Amino acid sequence: MTAKLLINNMRMNFGDRLLFAAPQLEFAQGDVIYLQGENGAGKTTLMKLLAGLVAPSSGSITATGFPARPWWRNQRSVLGRAIYLHQYPYLFDGNVKRNLTHGLKFIDDDKKTIDLRVEQALEMAHLQHLINRTASHLSGGERQRLAIARAWVLQPKLLMLDEPTSNMDKYSQSLIMQMIHQLRELGTGLLISSHQTCELTDLCHNQWIIQQQLIQASAIVATSVTTEDTQYELAN
């Protein structure tokens, strides 16, 4: 079954002000979506909503097609269903290896498979020589490569990238692109926020645009910036 997040009649307010609304949206495995909007439109907030880090003011976000959770975890919660990677990623105290392997304690794969995946992630991110370096001592590009590698090693069903290559040197950008290409080939659903078109946004075949407090979804036409829009109108 395809893993997906379903938005239904969602509204997000800040106090009395409506930030945005979307009667119906879907983010699923295999999707590659370009998220656009002016500064302050709510792109980061939308990603946090989908990650389960904040709750909508009204409406719902539901998860379907994901493996069953342990009995003691909320089966209906979207928290942890989609991985959210901020442009200034949070890294744990400790070294590169600890950061890379932290989430693997929740993975059911055998140790040999996990060790191989960690080795591959270090190689793709070109961090092998830094495996014992304290994460706080890494450069900006190294920190972002580590964050992407940490997501890659989990092979998530859904991944959200908030300005993943901003202020990054070309060397780090090329390494991150390789990891994102691999995730795409594995079927990971990608939601990508970027202020400008680039190699990363060229991967996208759909787009969500936050405009005039509405989220508009459309297919991207490869030969033109023209799109076949499906506009979601705010319900009265």
Phi, psi and chi 1 to 4 in degrees:
 res  aa     phi    psi   chi1   chi2   chi3   chi4
   1 MET       -  137.7 -178.2 -178.8  -67.5      -
   2 THR   -72.9  128.4  -59.6      -      -      -
   3 ALA   -77.1  136.8      -      -      -      -
   4 LYS  -156.6  159.2   62.4 -178.1   67.4  174.3
   5 LEU  -112.5  133.9  -64.4  176.2      -      -
   6 LEU  -117.1  123.8  -57.1  172.5      -      -
   7 ILE   -99.0  131.2  -69.4  175.4      -      -
   8 ASN  -135.5  117.9 -174.1   46.5      -      -
   9 ASN    49.9   45.9  -68.6  -32.3      -      -
  10 MET   -88.8  136.9 -175.4 -174.9   71.7      -
  11 ARG  -131.1  141.3  -64.0  169.5   65.5  100.1
  12 MET  -126.0  119.2 -172.3   64.1 -170.8      -
  13 ASN  -112.9  149.5  -61.1  -33.1      -      -
  14 PHE  -114.6  101.8  -79.3  163.4      -      -
  15 GLY    66.5 -127.1      -      -      -      -
  16 ASP   -90.2   -1.7  -65.3  -29.1      -      -
  17 ARG   -96.1  129.0 -178.7  175.7   72.2   89.6
  18 LEU   -76.9  124.2  173.6   66.8      -      -
  19 LEU   -83.7  -52.2 -177.0   61.2      -      -
  20 PHE  -163.6  166.3   54.4   67.9      -      -
  21 ALA  -142.5  152.2      -      -      -      -
  22 ALA  -151.4  108.9      -      -      -      -
  23 PRO   -60.9  -36.5  -28.2   37.6      -      -
  24 GLN  -158.4  124.9 -167.0  170.3   35.4      -
  25 LEU  -144.6  156.7  -74.2  173.4      -      -
  26 GLU  -138.1  133.1  177.6 -179.3  -58.0      -
  27 PHE  -124.3  112.4  176.5   32.4      -      -
  28 ALA  -130.1  163.5      -      -      -      -
  29 GLN   -53.6  139.6  -79.2 -178.9  -79.7      -
  30 GLY    90.2  -18.3      -      -      -      -
  31 ASP   -71.9  144.7  -73.3  -18.6      -      -
  32 VAL  -132.8  102.9 -172.1      -      -      -
  33 ILE  -115.8  132.6  -58.2  168.6      -      -
  34 TYR   -95.5  113.9 -177.8   11.9      -      -
  35 LEU   -94.6  122.4  175.7   60.5      -      -
  36 GLN  -127.7  157.7  -59.3  175.4   68.5      -
  37 GLY   165.6  156.3      -      -      -      -
  38 GLU   -66.6  162.4  -61.4  -68.0  -26.1      -
  39 ASN   -56.4  131.6  -72.7  -23.2      -      -
  40 GLY    86.9   -1.4      -      -      -      -
  41 ALA   -71.8  -24.9      -      -      -      -
  42 GLY   117.1   20.5      -      -      -      -
  43 LYS   -62.2  -48.0  -61.9 -173.9  -62.2  -64.3
  44 THR   -65.1  -40.1  -64.6      -      -      -
  45 THR   -61.6  -40.8  -61.0      -      -      -
  46 LEU   -61.1  -43.4  176.5   59.0      -      -
  47 MET   -63.6  -39.8  -72.1 -174.8  166.2      -
  48 LYS   -65.2  -35.6  -71.6 -179.2  177.7  179.7
  49 LEU   -62.2  -46.4  -76.6  162.6      -      -
  50 LEU   -68.0  -27.3  -68.2  169.1      -      -
  51 ALA   -81.6   -8.7      -      -      -      -
  52 GLY    80.9   14.8      -      -      -      -
  53 LEU   -82.5  -25.3  -60.8  175.4      -      -
  54 VAL  -135.6  160.1  -64.4      -      -      -
  55 ALA  -105.8  146.6      -      -      -      -
  56 PRO   -68.9  156.1   25.4  -33.5      -      -
  57 SER   -67.1  -34.2  -58.0      -      -      -
  58 SER  -157.4  166.9   62.5      -      -      -
  59 GLY    85.2 -168.4      -      -      -      -
  60 SER  -145.0  155.4   64.4      -      -      -
  61 ILE  -128.0  119.9  -56.0  174.1      -      -
  62 THR  -120.7  152.0   55.9      -      -      -
  63 ALA  -111.5  133.7      -      -      -      -
  64 THR  -134.0  153.3   65.3      -      -      -
  65 GLY    82.6    5.3      -      -      -      -
  66 PHE   -91.7  154.5  -69.1   87.1      -      -
  67 PRO   -60.3  150.1  -21.6   32.3      -      -
  68 ALA   -62.8  143.7      -      -      -      -
  69 ARG   -92.0  164.6  -73.7  173.8  158.5  171.3
  70 PRO   -56.0  153.0  -23.6   33.0      -      -
  71 TRP   -57.5  -28.2   63.1  -91.3      -      -
  72 TRP   -84.5   -4.1   43.6  -91.2      -      -
  73 ARG  -101.7  148.6  -66.1 -166.2   64.2 -176.2
  74 ASN   -66.3  114.0 -174.2  -19.2      -      -
  75 GLN   -68.5  -26.3  -60.7  -64.9  -38.8      -
  76 ARG   -91.8  -14.3  -60.1 -176.9   63.3 -176.4
  77 SER   -67.4  142.3  171.9      -      -      -
  78 VAL   -89.5   -4.8  -61.6      -      -      -
  79 LEU   -57.5  124.3 -178.4   63.1      -      -
  80 GLY    84.8   -3.6      -      -      -      -
  81 ARG   -72.1  -42.4  -62.1  -61.3 -162.5 -177.4
  82 ALA  -115.9  135.3      -      -      -      -
  83 ILE   -84.4  130.8  -67.6  179.1      -      -
  84 TYR  -109.7  125.0  166.3   57.4      -      -
  85 LEU  -117.5  108.8 -169.2   59.7      -      -
  86 HIS   -75.1  157.5 -168.1  -93.4      -      -
  87 GLN   -66.7  -22.2   66.5 -179.6  110.7      -
  88 TYR  -116.9   79.4  -57.9  111.0      -      -
  89 PRO   -65.6  145.3   25.2  -34.8      -      -
  90 TYR   -79.3  130.6  174.5   81.2      -      -
  91 LEU  -118.4  145.6  -62.5  178.7      -      -
  92 PHE   -77.8  159.1  -59.9  108.6      -      -
  93 ASP   -62.0  152.1  -68.9  -25.6      -      -
  94 GLY   108.1 -170.3      -      -      -      -
  95 ASN   -92.4 -178.3   60.3   22.2      -      -
  96 VAL   -60.2  -43.1  166.6      -      -      -
  97 LYS   -61.8  -42.4 -176.6  176.2 -178.4  179.8
  98 ARG   -62.4  -42.3  178.0  176.6 -177.6  -91.4
  99 ASN   -63.3  -41.1  -88.2  -88.9      -      -
 100 LEU   -70.2  -32.0 -166.2   58.4      -      -
 101 THR  -100.8   -1.6   59.1      -      -      -
 102 HIS   -56.5  -47.7  176.4   77.7      -      -
 103 GLY   -77.2   -9.9      -      -      -      -
 104 LEU   -74.6  -13.8  -67.6  172.6      -      -
 105 LYS   -68.3  -13.9   56.9 -171.0  175.2 -176.5
 106 PHE   -97.1    2.2  -55.8  108.4      -      -
 107 ILE   -95.0  140.2  -58.6  -62.7      -      -
 108 ASP   -87.4   -6.3  -67.6  -28.4      -      -
 109 ASP   -64.0  157.0  -70.4  -21.1      -      -
 110 ASP   -71.1  162.3   60.0   87.6      -      -
 111 LYS   -60.9  -37.8 -174.9  177.7 -176.1  -58.7
 112 LYS   -63.1  -43.5 -177.3  177.5  179.6 -179.9
 113 THR   -64.8  -42.8  -60.9      -      -      -
 114 ILE   -64.7  -44.9  -70.8  174.8      -      -
 115 ASP   -61.0  -39.5  -72.2  -13.9      -      -
 116 LEU   -65.6  -40.6  176.7   59.9      -      -
 117 ARG   -64.9  -40.5 -160.7  179.6  -63.3  171.5
 118 VAL   -63.6  -43.8  168.6      -      -      -
 119 GLU   -61.4  -41.5 -176.9  179.1  -22.2      -
 120 GLN   -65.5  -41.0  -69.4  172.9  -30.5      -
 121 ALA   -64.1  -42.8      -      -      -      -
 122 LEU   -62.1  -39.6  -74.6  167.7      -      -
 123 GLU   -68.0  -45.2 -177.7  177.7   -9.4      -
 124 MET   -64.3  -37.1  -75.9 -167.6  -62.2      -
 125 ALA   -85.9   -2.7      -      -      -      -
 126 HIS    53.3   51.2  -73.0 -158.8      -      -
 127 LEU  -119.3   10.1  -66.3  172.7      -      -
 128 GLN   -55.9  -42.6  -53.6   98.9  -51.0      -
 129 HIS   -75.3   -7.7   61.7  -63.3      -      -
 130 LEU  -111.9   12.8  -60.3  174.1      -      -
 131 ILE   -58.1  -30.0 -170.6  170.3      -      -
 132 ASN  -103.0    7.5  -66.6  -45.9      -      -
 133 ARG   -81.0  141.3  179.1  168.9  -64.4 -176.3
 134 THR   -62.5  131.7  -57.7      -      -      -
 135 ALA   -59.1  -33.8      -      -      -      -
 136 SER   -69.0  -12.8   60.1      -      -      -
 137 HIS   -96.2    3.4  -65.9  166.4      -      -
 138 LEU   -78.6  156.0  -62.0  175.9      -      -
 139 SER   -73.1  171.1   70.0      -      -      -
 140 GLY   -59.9  -46.1      -      -      -      -
 141 GLY   -63.5  -39.5      -      -      -      -
 142 GLU   -65.7  -38.4  -70.9  165.3  -10.9      -
 143 ARG   -64.4  -43.3  -70.2  170.5   64.5   88.5
 144 GLN   -68.6  -37.3  -73.8  174.8  -67.4      -
 145 ARG   -63.6  -40.3  -81.6  150.5   48.4 -165.7
 146 LEU   -63.5  -41.7  174.6   56.4      -      -
 147 ALA   -63.4  -43.1      -      -      -      -
 148 ILE   -66.6  -40.6  -68.7  -76.4      -      -
 149 ALA   -63.0  -37.4      -      -      -      -
 150 ARG   -64.6  -37.2 -173.6  172.1   61.0 -173.6
 151 ALA   -71.6  -43.2      -      -      -      -
 152 TRP   -59.1  -41.7 -178.0   91.5      -      -
 153 VAL   -64.9  -24.3   81.7      -      -      -
 154 LEU   -83.3  -15.5  -65.2  172.7      -      -
 155 GLN    46.3   63.7  -63.2 -174.7   -4.6      -
 156 PRO   -70.2  157.1   29.6  -36.8      -      -
 157 LYS   -76.6  -32.5  -63.5 -176.6 -177.0  -59.9
 158 LEU  -136.5  134.5  -59.8  175.4      -      -
 159 LEU  -137.1  132.3  175.4   62.6      -      -
 160 MET  -114.7  128.1  -62.7  176.1  -70.8      -
 161 LEU  -118.2  115.7  -57.7  165.3      -      -
 162 ASP  -100.1  104.0 -167.3   -6.5      -      -
 163 GLU    49.1   57.0  -59.6  -73.5  -14.5      -
 164 PRO   -68.1  -22.2   25.3  -34.8      -      -
 165 THR  -117.3   14.1   58.6      -      -      -
 166 SER   -68.2  140.6   63.8      -      -      -
 167 ASN    54.4   34.9  -57.7  -43.6      -      -
 168 MET  -115.9  140.7 -172.1 -176.8  -63.5      -
 169 ASP   -67.1  156.8   59.8  -86.9      -      -
 170 LYS   -61.5  -33.6  -68.5 -172.8  179.8  -61.4
 171 TYR   -61.9  -48.5  175.6   68.8      -      -
 172 SER   -66.2  -37.3  -66.6      -      -      -
 173 GLN   -59.2  -43.9  -74.7 -175.8   24.5      -
 174 SER   -65.3  -37.5   66.0      -      -      -
 175 LEU   -67.6  -42.1  -64.7  176.4      -      -
 176 ILE   -65.7  -39.0  -77.1  177.7      -      -
 177 MET   -60.1  -39.3  -78.0  -58.2  -54.6      -
 178 GLN   -61.7  -43.8  -68.9  175.8   30.4      -
 179 MET   -66.6  -40.3  -73.6 -175.1  -82.7      -
 180 ILE   -67.9  -38.8  -68.4  173.9      -      -
 181 HIS   -58.6  -42.8  -88.8  -68.5      -      -
 182 GLN   -64.8  -42.4  -78.9 -143.1    1.3      -
 183 LEU   -61.4  -40.3  -73.7  169.7      -      -
 184 ARG   -61.2  -43.3 -175.9 -170.7 -179.3 -162.1
 185 GLU   -65.0  -28.7  -69.2  172.4    1.9      -
 186 LEU   -77.8   -7.8  -69.6  168.8      -      -
 187 GLY    96.4    7.1      -      -      -      -
 188 THR   -63.4  131.5  -63.4      -      -      -
 189 GLY   -74.9  134.1      -      -      -      -
 190 LEU  -122.0  131.1  -61.0  170.2      -      -
 191 LEU  -119.6  115.5  179.3   61.9      -      -
 192 ILE  -118.9  124.1  -59.0  165.5      -      -
 193 SER  -104.6  129.7  171.2      -      -      -
 194 SER  -154.4  142.0  179.0      -      -      -
 195 HIS   -79.2  -13.8  -80.4   99.8      -      -
 196 GLN  -142.8  151.8   56.5 -172.6    2.8      -
 197 THR   -69.6  146.1   57.1      -      -      -
 198 CYS  -160.7 -175.3   56.9      -      -      -
 199 GLU   -57.7  -35.2 -175.4 -179.1   -4.4      -
 200 LEU   -67.6  -46.2 -171.8   57.4      -      -
 201 THR   -71.3  -20.7   58.3      -      -      -
 202 ASP   -65.6  -18.0  -73.6  -15.8      -      -
 203 LEU   -72.9  -20.0  -63.5  175.2      -      -
 204 CYS   -77.2  140.5  -59.3      -      -      -
 205 HIS  -113.7   -6.6   49.1   72.0      -      -
 206 ASN  -135.7  162.4  -72.1  -55.0      -      -
 207 GLN  -141.0  147.8   62.7 -176.6   -4.3      -
 208 TRP  -115.6  129.2  -68.2   -4.9      -      -
 209 ILE  -120.5  124.3  -58.1  177.0      -      -
 210 ILE   -92.0  112.4  -54.8  176.0      -      -
 211 GLN  -147.9  130.1 -168.5  171.5   43.6      -
 212 GLN    52.4   42.7  -62.8  179.4  -14.3      -
 213 GLN    67.4   16.0  -60.2  174.7  -52.4      -
 214 LEU  -121.6  149.5  -56.6  175.2      -      -
 215 ILE  -101.4  118.6  -58.1  177.4      -      -
 216 GLN  -105.0  132.0  -56.5  172.7   56.4      -
 217 ALA  -111.7  137.7      -      -      -      -
 218 SER  -153.8  160.0   60.5      -      -      -
 219 ALA   -86.8  140.3      -      -      -      -
 220 ILE   -89.0  126.0  -64.4  175.2      -      -
 221 VAL   -87.2  123.3  179.5      -      -      -
 222 ALA   -61.3  -32.8      -      -      -      -
 223 THR   -92.5    0.0   57.0      -      -      -
 224 SER  -158.3  158.3  171.0      -      -      -
 225 VAL   -79.2   -7.3  -64.6      -      -      -
 226 THR   -67.8  140.0  -57.5      -      -      -
 227 THR  -128.9  159.4   58.2      -      -      -
 228 GLU   -94.2   97.2  -63.2  174.5   -3.4      -
 229 ASP   -78.7  141.7  -70.7  -26.0      -      -
 230 THR  -121.2  105.3  -59.4      -      -      -
 231 GLN   -94.9  131.8  178.9  160.9  -24.5      -
 232 TYR   -93.8  118.2  -64.1  107.6      -      -
 233 GLU   -91.9  142.9  -61.0 -177.6   -6.3      -
 234 LEU   -64.8  126.8  179.3   60.4      -      -
 235 ALA   -72.8  140.4      -      -      -      -
 236 ASN   -77.7      -  -66.4  -38.1      -      -
